[in-house]
């Protein structure tokens, strides 16, 4: 009696023999989850006495090097650098999630409407989005941050505007190609309204690339937020934020005070790398061409 060998499901086969991009994605996922964990539990660690209040200045000796008491040392204002670095992850995630979610909420519906309806609306939106897209993202965010002022919500708004065209263009292009499919034409022939077609038939067929774009934009938004903080345009000074802390530490760097620059910069770099690896790994799952190329290499 012959025994048929059952094949594992596709995702289990990938998990049992991950390629390099999948391994890097898992590393990126681990780094991202680690920072989310720090951001979520930072207030809990403070109540347990493991972290100091990051807003209390001159509560420690200034410019203390890393030691058993001050793991990351102290700054010129007496801040505990370890506490500021951990709480900086909380501020970064709050702004980045708000910014990328806001740009996605605006860009995705506009892209679907523009691609599906076409005509004058499509031309006007395409012109506006292309005009925004040609502007340097950091310069646009700096200008908007100067106008709206400091704060978590204001910084998120200033950062999000630069990413709206990316969601718009990706979703619009997918919508233009999908709306000619037979199932869309069948729904239209049966009298389905525009809302029904967009929400029931188009939405889940045009958003495959949105999670990838979300993670890559989040990585870029961390750098933009750091740039705003470095220029004094991001969050209020008392809020722990890596870019602002780097600006404060820059003056002391030539005197040999390296730790106030190293640890916030390292945290920002690790978070950006983690999100970038996660986004590139997700891109393989939603991009058939990349999957085929990886199978050929194997």
C-alpha positions in Angstrom: 0.0 0.0 0.0 1.5 3.3 -1.1 1.7 6.1 1.4 1.2 9.5 -0.1 3.4 12.2 1.2 1.3 15.2 2.2 2.8 18.6 1.5 3.0 21.1 4.2 1.0 24.3 3.8 3.0 27.1 2.0 3.6 29.2 5.1 4.8 26.2 7.1 7.2 25.2 4.3 8.6 28.8 4.4 8.9 28.7 8.2 10.7 25.3 8.1 13.4 26.4 5.7 13.5 30.2 5.8 15.7 32.0 3.2 17.9 34.9 4.0 15.2 37.6 3.6 12.9 35.7 5.9 15.6 35.3 8.5 16.3 39.1 8.3 12.6 39.8 8.6 12.4 37.7 11.8 15.4 39.7 13.1 13.6 42.9 12.2 10.4 41.7 13.8 12.3 40.8 17.0 13.9 44.3 17.2 10.6 46.0 16.5 8.8 44.0 19.2 11.6 44.7 21.6 11.1 48.5 21.2 7.3 48.1 21.4 7.8 46.2 24.7 10.1 49.0 26.0 7.6 51.7 25.0 4.7 49.9 26.5 6.3 48.9 29.8 8.5 52.0 30.4 5.9 53.6 32.9 5.7 50.2 34.7 9.4 50.0 35.0 9.4 53.6 36.4 6.9 52.7 39.1 9.1 49.7 40.0 12.0 52.0 40.5 14.0 50.6 37.5 13.8 53.9 35.6 13.9 57.5 36.7 11.4 60.2 35.7 12.9 61.2 32.3 11.6 64.8 32.8 13.5 65.4 36.1 16.6 67.4 35.3 19.5 68.1 37.8 18.3 65.1 39.8 21.7 63.3 39.2 25.3 64.4 39.0 26.1 65.8 35.6 28.1 64.0 33.0 28.6 60.8 35.0 30.0 58.1 32.8 28.2 54.7 32.4 28.4 52.7 35.6 26.5 50.2 37.7 24.4 53.0 39.1 23.9 54.9 35.8 23.9 52.3 33.1 24.1 54.8 30.2 25.6 57.7 32.3 24.0 61.1 32.8 23.8 64.2 30.7 24.8 67.8 31.2 21.4 68.5 32.7 21.6 65.6 35.1 19.2 63.4 33.1 19.6 59.7 33.4 20.5 58.7 29.8 19.1 55.2 30.2 15.7 56.4 31.3 15.6 59.0 28.6 16.6 56.5 25.9 13.9 54.0 27.0 11.2 56.6 27.2 12.4 57.9 23.9 11.1 54.7 22.3 7.6 55.5 23.6 7.6 59.0 22.2 9.0 57.8 18.8 6.4 55.0 18.5 3.5 57.4 19.4 4.4 59.9 16.7 5.4 57.4 14.1 2.2 55.2 14.4 0.0 58.4 14.4 1.9 59.8 11.4 1.9 56.6 9.3 -1.7 55.7 10.2 -2.9 59.2 9.3 -1.2 59.2 5.9 -2.6 55.7 5.3 -6.2 56.7 6.3 -6.0 59.6 3.8 -4.0 58.1 1.0 -5.7 54.8 0.6 -9.3 56.0 0.1 -8.1 58.8 -2.2 -6.1 56.3 -4.3 -9.2 54.0 -4.6 -11.5 56.8 -5.5 -9.1 58.3 -8.0 -8.3 55.0 -9.7 -11.9 53.8 -9.8 -13.7 57.0 -10.9 -11.0 58.4 -13.1 -11.8 61.5 -15.1 -11.2 65.0 -13.8 -11.0 63.9 -10.1 -8.2 61.5 -11.0 -6.3 64.2 -12.9 -6.6 66.8 -10.1 -5.6 64.4 -7.3 -2.8 63.0 -9.4 -1.4 66.5 -10.0 -1.7 67.4 -6.3 -0.1 64.2 -5.1 2.7 64.3 -7.6 3.4 67.9 -6.6 3.7 66.9 -2.9 5.8 63.8 -3.8 8.4 65.9 -5.6 9.1 67.9 -2.4 11.9 66.6 -0.1 10.1 64.8 2.8 12.3 66.2 5.5 12.0 69.8 4.2 8.3 69.5 3.9 8.0 68.2 7.5 10.3 70.9 8.8 8.1 73.6 7.2 4.9 72.1 8.5 6.3 71.6 12.0 7.4 75.2 12.1 3.8 76.2 11.2 1.8 73.8 13.5 4.2 74.0 16.4 5.5 71.3 18.8 3.6 68.3 20.2 3.0 64.7 19.5 -0.1 65.2 17.3 1.4 68.3 15.6 4.6 66.4 14.8 2.6 63.4 13.5 0.6 65.8 11.2 3.8 67.4 9.9 5.4 64.1 9.2 2.3 62.4 7.7 1.8 64.8 4.8 4.9 63.6 3.0 3.7 59.9 3.0 0.2 60.4 1.7 1.3 60.5 -2.0 3.0 57.1 -1.6 -0.1 55.4 -0.4 -2.2 57.2 -3.0 0.1 56.2 -5.9 0.4 52.5 -4.9 -3.4 52.1 -4.2 -4.4 54.1 -7.3 -2.2 52.0 -9.6 -3.6 48.7 -8.2 -7.1 50.0 -8.5 -6.7 51.0 -12.1 -5.5 47.5 -13.0 -8.1 45.6 -10.8 -11.2 47.6 -11.8 -11.1 46.0 -15.3 -11.3 42.5 -13.8 -14.4 40.4 -14.6 -15.7 40.2 -11.0 -15.7 44.1 -10.8 -17.6 44.3 -14.1 -20.0 41.7 -12.9 -20.7 43.7 -9.7 -21.3 46.8 -11.7 -23.6 45.0 -14.1 -25.6 43.8 -11.1 -26.1 47.4 -10.0 -23.7 47.5 -7.1 -23.1 51.1 -5.9 -19.7 52.7 -6.0 -19.4 52.3 -2.2 -20.2 48.6 -2.4 -17.7 48.0 -5.2 -14.9 49.9 -3.4 -15.5 48.4 0.0 -16.4 44.9 -0.8 -14.7 44.0 -4.1 -11.7 46.4 -4.5 -10.4 47.2 -1.0 -8.8 43.8 -0.1 -7.5 43.4 -3.7 -5.5 46.7 -3.7 -4.0 46.9 -0.3 -1.5 44.1 -0.4 1.5 46.5 -0.5 0.1 48.8 2.2 1.6 46.9 5.2 5.0 47.0 3.5 4.7 50.7 2.9 3.6 51.2 6.5 6.7 49.6 8.0 9.1 51.3 5.6 7.4 54.7 6.2 7.6 54.1 9.9 11.3 53.6 9.7 11.7 56.8 7.7 9.4 58.7 10.0 11.7 57.9 13.0 14.6 59.6 11.2 12.4 62.6 10.3 11.2 62.9 13.9 14.9 62.8 15.0 15.6 65.5 12.5 12.8 67.7 13.8 13.9 67.1 17.4 17.5 68.0 16.4 16.2 71.3 14.9 14.1 72.0 18.0 10.8 71.6 16.0 9.6 68.2 17.2 8.3 67.6 20.7 8.4 69.9 23.8 11.9 70.0 25.4 10.9 68.1 28.5 9.6 65.1 26.5 12.3 62.5 26.0 13.0 62.3 22.3 16.2 60.9 20.7 16.7 63.7 18.2 16.5 66.4 20.9 18.8 64.5 23.2 21.3 64.2 20.4 21.2 68.0 19.9 21.8 68.5 23.6 24.7 66.0 23.6 26.4 67.4 20.6 28.0 70.3 22.5 29.6 68.0 25.0 30.9 65.5 22.4 34.2 67.3 21.7 35.0 67.2 25.4 34.9 63.4 25.5 31.4 63.0 26.8 30.5 60.2 24.3 27.7 58.3 26.1 25.1 61.0 25.8 25.4 60.8 22.0 26.0 57.1 21.6 23.0 55.5 23.3 20.2 57.7 21.8 21.8 57.5 18.4 22.2 53.7 18.7 18.5 53.3 19.8 17.3 55.3 16.8 19.5 53.3 14.4 18.4 49.9 15.8 14.7 50.8 15.6 15.1 52.1 12.0 17.0 48.9 11.0 14.4 46.7 12.6 11.5 48.3 10.8 13.4 48.3 7.5 14.2 44.6 7.7 10.6 43.9 8.6 9.3 45.9 5.7 11.7 44.3 3.2 10.8 40.8 4.4 7.1 41.6 4.1 7.7 42.8 0.6 8.8 39.4 -0.5 5.5 37.9 0.6 3.4 40.4 -1.3 5.6 40.6 -4.4 5.4 37.5 -6.6 8.4 38.5 -8.6 10.7 38.5 -5.5 9.3 35.1 -4.4 10.1 33.6 -7.8 13.6 35.1 -7.8 14.3 33.6 -4.3 13.0 30.2 -5.4 15.4 30.3 -8.5 18.3 31.2 -6.2 17.5 28.1 -4.1 
